[in-house]
Amino acid sequence: MKKHLDTFLSLNHKKADMLSVTHITDETHYYQARGGKDKDGIKCRADPCSASTTEGFYLEIISDGVNVYGSTPSLNQLPALCDRLVDQAKALKPYQLIDFKDQAKLSTGGVVSAQPQSSLSPRAIQDTLCDYSNDLMTNGIYTSEATCFQIYRESLLVNTYGATVRQEMHASALHLSATAEKDGETQTRSNGFNCLQIPLEDQFKDASQDCARIREQALELIHADNCPDGMMDLVLAPDQLYLQVHESIGHPLELDRILGDERNYAGFSFVQLQDIGTLKYGAPLLNVTFDPHMWSEIATYMFDDTGLKAQKMPIIKNGQLVRALGGRDSQYRCDVPGVACARQTSWNRAPIDRMANLNIEPGESSFDDMIASVEHGIYMETNRSWSIDDYRRKFQFGTEYGRLIQNGKLGAVVKNPNYRGITLPFWHALSHVGNADTQKISGTLWCGKGEPNQIVRVGHSVPVCVFKGIDVFGGAA
């Protein structure tokens, strides 16, 4: 493919000041097995594998300082697309808002290999998921589910500045859940979604233990009391805290959102340009990094989708905001520090500012020490619902599983645990950050943003953390 793209650039490079073309192939396989009871007893059924593949070319040009882009599924259509973009650049010149003529040239590149691909056959995957779904079923469990994704991406970017970036990515995700029923009420316990750049067989290694824990905790929840209401200390497990980071740190710090690009769809941000470098975002214990090199995390890469080399960067250091999540174009527009985070969901979308691997750096507290520090509080695991306003200020989150904490000891299990707050006071209430032993890599496959919409994969590695004096509420009528 590189030979074809080089030929296209050599024949068309005089049409514009810069041409950059990317060939992208995406492939996704989805498997699902579900367990339930009917008149003949427990039954587990595996659905047919669902597979999708997309392939195409993304072309971006700069002509007389005007940046325009387009896409095509066909290599043969690239010359015609290039001509159309040149015409569009000329038509847009009188209305140009940003002059990209002096933007730094991206002339470096590299080759990034993927993690090893899974060797499991589709039949083996379906059989394994059926086994897990059956393992989740027991007396009192109403339904069970075991699902997984296998994801592959290959991209090749070349431009007229001499850059070549070739990247591959293999990732997998495994979801296990069990729903218990009693007197018309249901409670679901799950493992969230483990989204990692590892082969699927590595995801399966601890799945049997997860099934036993999920099944037992679903039965605990169906017999548990509702979470009490009140102000108390909150201990968040990584499989909940990662979404808190995602929604109340990641999204408000995306630079295109701060600039207003997303206000009509994904929303705005309470953060302003002058806050970057000055805003006290949280307690001094809060250290958040953009780390695109963390092995196995779902958004690990060496270059973003514009070809900008990715490096680990501090975002919040000792509680202070030092950098935004803005890619090359956004940094150029407003002259503030950012990161290599311009990413696209497919060949027919333009790269925009997205979170990648956004992590809380571990602290020094052990799990036992954090629990011992709480006189009156609650421990929560695994997100099940969330809501946050368009400016990313006010939020509330619901979780699957809670345990009360009294006098430094974990106590009774409670169902329907929820909490709410306001972003900056919440992060200033951070009192303990767990050590590396409490750290877990999580992430999501479905972070949505952009017009037209783009869904991308985002990773988060976070430890257990403690927050003082948080508004907690339950699900009692």
N, C-alpha and C positions, 0 to 999 in steps of 0.2 A: 504493500500500500504506500509506503514512503516514496518509492520511485514514482508512482502516479501523482502524488501530491507535489513532489519536487518539480515534476514536469509541468503541472498546472501553474505553479508559482513562476517558473522560468518563462512561460509563455504569456503571463498576464501581469507581471510585476510592475510594468510601466504604466498601468492603468490608474494606480493610486500610490500614495506615499508609503503605505504599509498594507500588506495582506497577511492574514493569519487564518489557516484552515485547520480544522480538527475533525478527525474521523472517530466516531464513537459507536461502540457496540455494547448493548446492555442485554443481559439474559437473566431471567428470574424463574425459579421453579418453586411452586407452593404445594405443600402436602398437608393433609388434615385427616385425623382419625377421631371419631367421636364415640363415646360410650353412653349407654342408657339402658333403662329397663323397659321390657315389654312383657306380654303375657307368657313368653317362653323363658323369661329370665333376663340376665345381663347380656347385652349384645354390643359389640364394638364393630363399627363400620368405617372403612377407609375410603375417602372420596378419591376419585381419579386425580392424578397429578395435573396441576394447572401450570402451563409454561408459556412464557412470552419472550419474544426477542425483537429488539429494535436496532436499526443500523442506519446511519446517515452522516451528513457532513454539515458542519457549522462554519460559516465564513464571516470574517470581520475585516473591515477595511478602514483606513484613515485616509481621507482625501481632502487636502487643503484644510486640515484641522478638524474636519467633521468625521465623527465616528459613527458608522452604520454597520448593520449586520443582517444576516439572513441564513437560511438553511435549505437543504435539499436532500432527498433520499438517494440521489443518483450522482455518481462521479461525473458522468457525461454532462450533467446540467450545471456543473460548477462555473464554466466560462460564462454562460448566460446569466447566472446569478450574479457573478462579479460585475457584468455590464449593468445590470439593473441596480446594484448597490451604488455604482459610480454615478448613475443618473440621479439616484435618490440623494446622494451627498451634495450634488450640485443644486438640486431643488431646495435642500434644507439650509444651504449656506446663508441666505439672508436672515434666517430665523435662529441661527446658531447661538446657544447659550454658553457652551463650554468649548474652548479652543484646545484640541488635543495635539496641536502641532509640536509642542515642546515637551510632551510626555516622554519620560525615559524609555529607551529602547530595550526590549527584552530579547537578548541574543544568546543567553545561556540555556542549557537543557540537560537532559539525562534520561536514563532508562531505569524504571522501577519495576521489579518483579513482584508478583503476587505471592501471598501465602499459598502453601500447597492446596491443590483442589481435592475435594472429597472423593474417595474411591468407592463410596457406597452406591449400589444400584438403586433405581427407583423402587423396585420390589422390596429390597432390604430396608429402605427408609420407611415405606408404608407398613411393613411387618413390625418394625421397631416402634413406630408410633401407636400401632394397635396394642402392642404389649404395654406401653406406658398408659394408654387410656384404660386398659383393663386393670392395671395396677392401682389406678386412682379410684376405682369403684369398690365400695364396700357397703355394709349396712349403714343407711343414713345418707349416702351419697346419691344424689339424684341424677346428675349427668357429669360427664368428664370430657376433656378435650386435650388432644396433643397435636400441635401444628408446628410446622417449620418452613423456613425459607432457605433457598440456596441462591446466592446472588453473584453474578460475574459482570465485571466491566473491563473493557479494554479501550484505551484512548490513545490517539497519536496526534500531536499538535506540531505543525511546522509553520514558520513565518518567514517573511522576506528579510528579517534581520539576521537570519542564520540559526535560529533556535529550533531544536528538535526535542520534544518531550513525549516519551512513550511510557504509559503506566498501565498496570493491570491490578485488579482487585478481586479476590474471592472472599465472600463473607457468608455467614449463616446466622440464623435466628431460630430459637426454640421457645415455644410457649406451652406450658402445662397448666391445666386448671381443673378444679373439682368444685361442684356446686352441691351443697347440702340443703335438705328441705325438711321443715318441721312446721306443721300446722299452717301451711300456706305461705310461710316465709322461706326465703332462700338466702344463703350466704355463699359467696364464691371466694375461694383462695387460689392463688396462682403463683407462678415464679416471675410475674411480669413478662418482659420479653428480653432474653439474653441475645443482644445483637453484637456480634464480634467478627473480626477478620480471622477466623479459624475454620478448619474443616468441620463439617457437621458431626463426624464421629467424635471429635473432641467435645462438642456440645453434649453428646450423649453420655459422657463418662460418669457424671454425677447425677444423671437424670433419675435413676431408680431411687436414690436417697431423697431427691426432691419430691418424687411422687409420694413417698411415705409421709414426709413432713406436710405437704400440701393437703393430703387426705385427712390427716389427724387434726390439722388446724382448722380445716373447713368444718369438721364436726365440733371442735371447740367453740367456734364462732356461733353456730346455730343454737347452742345452749348458753351463750354468754349474755351478760347484761349489756345494755346500751352504754356507749361512752358517756361519761358525765360531762356537763357543761361547766365552764369556768376558766379563769386565768391560771395557767400552770406552766411549769417547765416542759419543754418538748424535746424529746430525743428522736432524731430522724435516722432511719436506716438508709444505706446508699440507694436502694431501689425506690425510695421516695425522694430523697434529697436530690438525685440527679435531675428530676423533673422540675424541682424548685429552682435549681441552677439554670436549667434550660429556659424557663418562662420568666424569671425575675432578674436574671443577670444576662443570659445570652441574648434574648430578643431585644431588650432595651438598649444594648450596646452595639447592635448592628448599625453601621454608619449610614447606610442608605435609608434606614428607618429614621435615624436622627435628622437626616437631611430632608425628610418628608416624602420620600419616594413611595412609601408603603401606606400612607395614611388612608387612602381610599379602600384598602383591602385588609392587609394584615395589621394595620394600625400605626400609631406614632410611638413616641418614647418621651418619658419625663426627662430624660437626659438631654442636655444641650451641648453644643460644640464647646462652649467655654468651660464646661464641667470636666472635660478630658484633661487630666493632669492636676485637677484641683479638688474634685468631689470626694468627700469621705463616704464611700459606698457602704462600709460595714465596720465591724469591730477590727482592731489591729490583728486579730488572729486570722482574718480572712485573706487568703492568698489564692488567686485564681489565675490559671495559665492557659494559654492557647498552645496545645502540644500536638502537632500533626505527625509526630514521630513515635508515638507510644504504641508499641507492638500489641497487636490484636484488637486495638480499639477500632470502632467501625469506620471512623473518618480519618484514618491514618493515610497520609500521602506525602510525597516529596515536593510536588508542585501543584498549585491550584489550577483551575481550568482556563486561566489566561496565560499560564506558563510562568507565573511568579514563584520563585523558590520559597518553600515554606520552612519556617524556623520556629522553634519554641520561643514564645514571648510572654512576659507578664502582662496580665490584663488589669488585675487588682492586686496591689502589693501592700501588705500590712494595712489593709482596709481602704487604701486610696486608689481611685481609678486612675490608671496611667496610660491606657491605650484602648482604642475602640476596635470593634470587629468589622473593619472595612478593608476591602480589597484595593487593588492598584488604582482603578478609576475613581473610587470614592475618595481615596487619599489625595489624589491629584486635584479633585474638585475643591477641597476645603483645606488642604495643607495641614492635616493632623495625622499623627502616627496610627498605623493600622497593622494588619497582618495579611498573609496570603490566604484569603478565604473566599475569593470569588469562585463560585461553583455553579454548575448547571445540572439539571436533572436528566437531560437527554440531549441528543444532537439538535433538536428543534427548539431549544430554549437558550437564551443568553446567560452567561455567568452573572450572578448577582451576589451581594454580600450575604454569606451564610455562616452560621456557626459550623465548626468542625469538631475537633476534640477539645472541649472546654472543661477543664478539670479544677477541682479544689485540691491544693497541695496538702498532704497529710500533716497533722500536727504531732503532739507528743502524748496525748491521753489514750490510755487503754480503755476498752469497752467497760470493764468493771469499774474503773475509776470514774468514768462519766456517769454511770448509773448511781454510784455511791455519792456523787455530788448533788443529786436531786432529792430534795425532801418531799416535794409534792409535784408529781408530773405524770407524763405518759410517754411510752415508747411506741412508735408507729412504723409499719412496714408496708411497702408495695402500693403504689398509686392505683386508684380506681376512678377518680374523677378530678377535674380541675376547672377553674374559671379565673380569668384575669382581665382587667379592663384594657381598653385600646392604648392607654399610655403606660401600661405595665406597672401600675402602682398598686391598686387594690386587688387582692387575690383570695381565693379559698381553695383548699385541696381536701379531697376525701381519700382515705386509705382503706386497705382491706383488713388490716390486723393491728390491734393495739393491746398493750399491756400497761396497767397502771403501775406507777412507781411511788412507793411510800417509804420515807426514811432510808433512802439509798438502796432499796431492794425492789426487784421486779415482783409484781403481784398478779392480780387477776387479769385474765383475758377479757377484753371488751370489744364489742362489735360496733360497726358504723363510726369509727373515729374520724373526725375532721378537724381542721384548723384554718384560721384566716388571719390576714394581716395586711400591712402596707410595706412595700419593698424595702425602703431604707431603714425604717425602725426595726423590721424583722432581722435584717443582716447585722444591724448594730446590737441586736440582742444575742448574738453568737457568743457563747461563753466557753465552749470546749470544742476542739477539733481532734478527731480520732487519729491515732497513729496508722502506720502503713498496714498493720494487721487488720484494721477495720475497713480498709479501702476495697472498693469493688468497681469493676468496669461495667458500665451499663450504656444504654443508648436507645435511640429510636430510629425506626425506618421511615417515619411519616411526618417529618417536619415540613409544614406547608407555608408557602409564602410566594409573592410575586404575581404579576398579571401579564400573561396567562400564568395559571398556578404552576408551581414547581414543588415537587416532593423530593426531599433529599434525606440522606442518612447522617445522623449526628451522634457523636460519642461523648460520654461523660464518665470520668473516673473520680469518685468522691469517697470520703470516709464517713463514718458515723459522726454526727455533730449534735451539740446541745444548744438550745435556745431558751433564754429566760423570759418568763412572763408572757406566754403566748395565749391568744384566745382560742380555746378548744371547745368543740361542741359535738354532740352525738346525734343519733337518728331517732330519738324517742318522739312520739307524736305529741 
